Amino acid sequence: IMTPLAKRGYEIADTFREKGVPVVLGGIHPSMMKDESKAHADAVAIGEAEAVWPQILSDFKRSDLKSFYKASDFCSLERLPIPKRDLLNRRAYFFVNTIQTTRGCPFNCSFCSVTSFYGGTYRVRPVDDVINEMGYMEKGFVFFVDDNIIGKSSYAKELFRALIPLHVKWFSQASLSIVKDRELLDMAQMSGCKGLFIGFESLSQESLNAMGKSSMRVNDFKEAINMIHDHGIGIQGSFIFGM
């Protein structure tokens, strides 16, 4: 559950529990609001689930679900299991080609949950593992669900270089700092990037400074946008209202 979806998520969870179906909640919102979430679930998974999910399943089979499960450390991104996307109802999703190559973000913006959720870490997945998993996907657009796919430029370049021969079209999330490294931007274009979700947050420099994004300059936005557009990459801009 993500925070904007919490109310609806709780309604779904309550409905299943009324029918006697055990419910486990996890994700960013339950991790931050574990006691609130526990009122709507039999168990709450706190933080990354890979390390605790086998234990949750084992306890469920023994009818011994604990209230809370929390991994002792962050999981390794090496040799992650490949999701069984064929089990999804394809018609129920805009697209199913979603994949994650990194976790975390090198920045610490005051409004964002990513850095606190991942403990200030920025971890990368082996590029060979990413390319291997993409081989199991259906043809079509790919969405890299990373919070900041260019958080480590050397890794991003390695990934983009590996994507070039695949001739895929992809979309992801990135910081505006991509324009500061022309080689990185060029490689994003060559690798098939067609769109980026970018957090501009505000057109007020004062607000940007207050939220910890003083490295971004409002006066540079127009030039940066034009540079990204010149590379054939569309932009979905994110803005925060209420500062």
RODO-2510 file (C-alpha; in nm, 4 decimals, decimal comma):
residues 243
     n   res          X          Y          Z
     1     i     0,0000     0,0000     0,0000
     2     m     0,1134     0,3508    -0,0874
     3     t    -0,0217     0,6392     0,1199
     4     p    -0,2608     0,7787    -0,1469
     5     l    -0,4115     0,4300    -0,1742
     6     a    -0,4260     0,3503     0,1971
     7     k    -0,7969     0,4180     0,2492
     8     r    -0,8975     0,1981    -0,0434
     9     g    -0,6405    -0,0653     0,0551
    10     y    -0,7810    -0,0841     0,4059
    11     e    -1,1338    -0,1239     0,2658
    12     i    -1,0210    -0,4189     0,0534
    13     a    -0,8312    -0,5730     0,3444
    14     d    -1,1292    -0,5368     0,5791
    15     t    -1,3590    -0,6989     0,3241
    16     f    -1,1367    -1,0054     0,2934
    17     r    -1,0923    -1,0360     0,6690
    18     e    -1,4708    -1,0258     0,7138
    19     k    -1,4808    -1,3323     0,4877
    20     g    -1,2222    -1,5068     0,7065
    21     v    -0,9334    -1,4590     0,4634
    22     p    -0,5999    -1,3777     0,6345
    23     v    -0,4490    -1,0489     0,5170
    24     v    -0,0870    -0,9309     0,5118
    25     l    -0,0163    -0,5640     0,4406
    26     g     0,3180    -0,4272     0,3267
    27     g     0,4773    -0,1426     0,1379
    28     i     0,5850     0,2083     0,2229
    29     h     0,2698     0,3177     0,4086
    30     p     0,2372     0,0123     0,6381
    31     s     0,6116     0,0312     0,7044
    32     m     0,5758     0,3890     0,8269
    33     m     0,2361     0,3379     0,9943
    34     k     0,2579    -0,0162     1,1238
    35     d     0,0087     0,0178     1,4119
    36     e    -0,2510     0,1887     1,1949
    37     s    -0,2094    -0,0827     0,9309
    38     k    -0,2269    -0,3650     1,1845
    39     a    -0,5882    -0,2656     1,2595
    40     h    -0,6717    -0,3841     0,9076
    41     a    -0,4455    -0,6877     0,8773
    42     d    -0,3441    -1,0111     1,0437
    43     a     0,0221    -0,9299     0,9813
    44     v     0,2282    -0,6337     0,8619
    45     a     0,5522    -0,6677     0,6629
    46     i     0,7829    -0,3764     0,7450
    47     g     1,0432    -0,2677     0,4914
    48     e     1,1650    -0,4882     0,2084
    49     a     0,9705    -0,8128     0,1919
    50     e     1,2154    -1,0522     0,0233
    51     a     1,3831    -1,1596     0,3477
    52     v     1,0653    -1,2023     0,5525
    53     w     0,8128    -1,3349     0,2998
    54     p     0,9237    -1,7011     0,3307
    55     q     0,8807    -1,6778     0,7094
    56     i     0,5376    -1,5190     0,6683
    57     l     0,4285    -1,8048     0,4421
    58     s     0,5707    -2,0636     0,6806
    59     d     0,3913    -1,9123     0,9799
    60     f     0,0686    -1,8850     0,7806
    61     k     0,0813    -2,2546     0,6937
    62     r     0,1179    -2,3322     1,0645
    63     s    -0,1672    -2,0883     1,1516
    64     d     0,0843    -1,8884     1,3536
    65     l     0,1036    -1,5473     1,1855
    66     k     0,2874    -1,2885     1,3940
    67     s     0,1649    -0,9289     1,4065
    68     f     0,4797    -0,7775     1,2579
    69     y     0,7668    -0,8952     1,0409
    70     k     1,0769    -0,6868     0,9800
    71     a     1,3960    -0,7887     0,8039
    72     s     1,7165    -0,7429     0,9999
    73     d     1,8924    -0,5908     0,6991
    74     f     1,8364    -0,4825     0,3401
    75     c     1,8254    -0,7649     0,0911
    76     s     2,0779    -0,8304    -0,1819
    77     l     1,9654    -0,7391    -0,5335
    78     e     2,1657    -1,0250    -0,6846
    79     r     1,9770    -1,3200    -0,8339
    80     l     1,6332    -1,1930    -0,7443
    81     p     1,3560    -1,4360    -0,8454
    82     i     1,1884    -1,3585    -1,1760
    83     p     0,8197    -1,2693    -1,1270
    84     k     0,5641    -1,5000    -1,2876
    85     r     0,4053    -1,2285    -1,5002
    86     d     0,2087    -1,4911    -1,6916
    87     l    -0,0156    -1,5226    -1,3840
    88     l    -0,1353    -1,1635    -1,4257
    89     n    -0,4623    -1,0810    -1,5959
    90     r    -0,3062    -0,8946    -1,8859
    91     r    -0,6251    -0,6989    -1,9595
    92     a    -0,6309    -0,5574    -1,6066
    93     y    -0,3032    -0,3681    -1,6471
    94     f    -0,1891    -0,0798    -1,8662
    95     f     0,1332    -0,2775    -1,9139
    96     v     0,3103    -0,5546    -1,7251
    97     n     0,6697    -0,4923    -1,8328
    98     t     0,7829    -0,3382    -1,5047
    99     i     1,1297    -0,4020    -1,3651
   100     q     1,3555    -0,2496    -1,0998
   101     t     1,7300    -0,2025    -1,1475
   102     t     1,8147     0,0068    -0,8389
   103     r     1,6704     0,0795    -0,4964
   104     g     1,6953     0,4061    -0,3106
   105     c     1,8025     0,7552    -0,4086
   106     p     2,1251     0,9456    -0,3385
   107     f     1,9287     1,2554    -0,2396
   108     n     1,7428     1,3236     0,0843
   109     c     1,4568     1,5586    -0,0043
   110     s     1,2513     1,6436     0,3026
   111     f     0,9145     1,5486     0,1498
   112     c     1,0157     1,2077     0,0139
   113     s     0,9810     0,8676     0,1810
   114     v     1,2311     0,6868    -0,0440
   115     t     1,5506     0,7684     0,1449
   116     s     1,4065     0,6851     0,4865
   117     f     1,2433     0,3651     0,3565
   118     y     1,5730     0,2414     0,2089
   119     g     1,7814     0,3719     0,4976
   120     g     1,9841     0,6140     0,2909
   121     t     2,1195     0,3332     0,0736
   122     y     2,1437     0,3235    -0,3043
   123     r     2,1841    -0,0300    -0,4311
   124     v     2,2178    -0,1566    -0,7846
   125     r     2,1178    -0,4838    -0,9427
   126     p     2,3659    -0,6709    -1,1645
   127     v     2,3065    -0,5572    -1,5230
   128     d     2,3255    -0,9174    -1,6492
   129     d     2,0381    -1,0087    -1,4125
   130     v     1,8297    -0,7192    -1,5467
   131     i     1,8885    -0,8134    -1,9100
   132     n     1,8127    -1,1793    -1,8333
   133     e     1,4792    -1,0935    -1,6727
   134     m     1,3860    -0,8675    -1,9635
   135     g     1,4194    -1,1740    -2,1849
   136     y     1,1145    -1,3208    -2,0092
   137     m     0,8991    -1,0136    -2,0757
   138     e     0,6494    -0,9678    -2,3532
   139     k     0,7366    -0,7397    -2,6416
   140     g     0,6582    -0,3730    -2,5926
   141     f     0,7268    -0,0748    -2,3715
   142     v     0,9322    -0,1242    -2,0540
   143     f     0,8872     0,0753    -1,7330
   144     f     1,1894     0,0820    -1,5049
   145     v     1,0273     0,1549    -1,1681
   146     d     1,3461     0,2864    -1,0059
   147     d     1,3024     0,5992    -0,7974
   148     n     1,6086     0,7514    -0,9659
   149     i     1,7542     0,5374    -1,2427
   150     i     2,0582     0,7652    -1,2812
   151     g     2,1439     0,7802    -0,9097
   152     k     2,4800     0,6208    -0,9866
   153     s     2,5899     0,7436    -1,3275
   154     s     2,8513     0,4725    -1,3863
   155     y     2,5902     0,2016    -1,3303
   156     a     2,3312     0,3829    -1,5431
   157     k     2,5771     0,4021    -1,8324
   158     e     2,6518     0,0304    -1,8007
   159     l     2,2788    -0,0454    -1,8046
   160     f     2,2051     0,1854    -2,0977
   161     r     2,4941     0,0360    -2,2942
   162     a     2,3475    -0,3109    -2,2431
   163     l     2,0024    -0,1925    -2,3528
   164     i     2,1143    -0,0466    -2,6860
   165     p     2,1285    -0,3809    -2,8769
   166     l     1,7822    -0,4760    -2,7464
   167     h     1,6069    -0,1921    -2,9312
   168     v     1,3529    -0,1436    -2,6542
   169     k     1,1538     0,1673    -2,5689
   170     w     1,1493     0,2560    -2,2018
   171     f     1,0292     0,5015    -1,9403
   172     s     1,1585     0,5657    -1,5889
   173     q     1,2079     0,8191    -1,3117
   174     a     1,5189     1,0349    -1,2890
   175     s     1,6507     1,3545    -1,1381
   176     l     1,7046     1,6625    -1,3525
   177     s     2,0781     1,6186    -1,2959
   178     i     2,0800     1,3936    -1,6029
   179     v     2,1425     1,7071    -1,8116
   180     k     2,4708     1,7698    -1,6284
   181     d     2,6254     1,4591    -1,7868
   182     r     2,5910     1,4842    -2,1646
   183     e     2,7265     1,1329    -2,2194
   184     l     2,4638     0,9932    -1,9825
   185     l     2,1849     1,1791    -2,1606
   186     d     2,3125     1,0679    -2,5010
   187     m     2,3261     0,7060    -2,3855
   188     a     1,9734     0,7267    -2,2427
   189     q     1,8528     0,8352    -2,5861
   190     m     2,0486     0,5635    -2,7680
   191     s     1,9201     0,2949    -2,5297
   192     g     1,5564     0,3724    -2,6112
   193     c     1,4481     0,6174    -2,3421
   194     k     1,1254     0,7826    -2,4546
   195     g     1,0133     0,9456    -2,1317
   196     l     1,1225     1,0410    -1,7812
   197     f     0,9234     1,1258    -1,4702
   198     i     1,1138     1,4200    -1,3199
   199     g     1,0476     1,5933    -0,9883
   200     f     1,0665     1,9679    -1,0453
   201     e     0,8646     2,0100    -0,7220
   202     s     0,8280     2,3897    -0,7378
   203     l     0,8834     2,6990    -0,9505
   204     s     0,9892     2,8835    -0,6349
   205     q     1,3600     2,8716    -0,5546
   206     e     1,2776     2,9500    -0,1936
   207     s     1,0574     2,6400    -0,1724
   208     l     1,3228     2,4226    -0,3374
   209     n     1,5800     2,5407    -0,0854
   210     a     1,3412     2,4660     0,2010
   211     m     1,2822     2,1065     0,0875
   212     g     1,6499     2,0259     0,0442
   213     k     1,6700     2,0692    -0,3332
   214     s     1,8881     2,3802    -0,3410
   215     s     2,1069     2,2181    -0,6079
   216     m     1,8180     2,2662    -0,8514
   217     r     1,7884     2,6134    -0,9986
   218     v     1,4521     2,7304    -1,1277
   219     n     1,6278     2,9559    -1,3763
   220     d     1,7847     2,6464    -1,5370
   221     f     1,4589     2,4538    -1,5830
   222     k     1,3752     2,5795    -1,9323
   223     e     1,7183     2,5032    -2,0763
   224     a     1,7243     2,1604    -1,9117
   225     i     1,3780     2,0731    -2,0457
   226     n     1,4763     2,1809    -2,3958
   227     m     1,7919     1,9678    -2,3778
   228     i     1,5960     1,6570    -2,2765
   229     h     1,3326     1,7218    -2,5440
   230     d     1,6088     1,7631    -2,8046
   231     h     1,7077     1,4052    -2,7234
   232     g     1,3582     1,2820    -2,8091
   233     i     1,2683     1,2201    -2,4467
   234     g     0,9316     1,3318    -2,3116
   235     i     0,8905     1,4625    -1,9592
   236     q     0,6234     1,3974    -1,6992
   237     g     0,6802     1,6743    -1,4482
   238     s     0,6030     1,6296    -1,0799
   239     f     0,5119     1,9291    -0,8632
   240     i     0,4287     1,9682    -0,4953
   241     f     0,1469     2,2021    -0,3943
   242     g     0,1109     2,3329    -0,0418
   243     m     0,4565     2,4503     0,0559
***
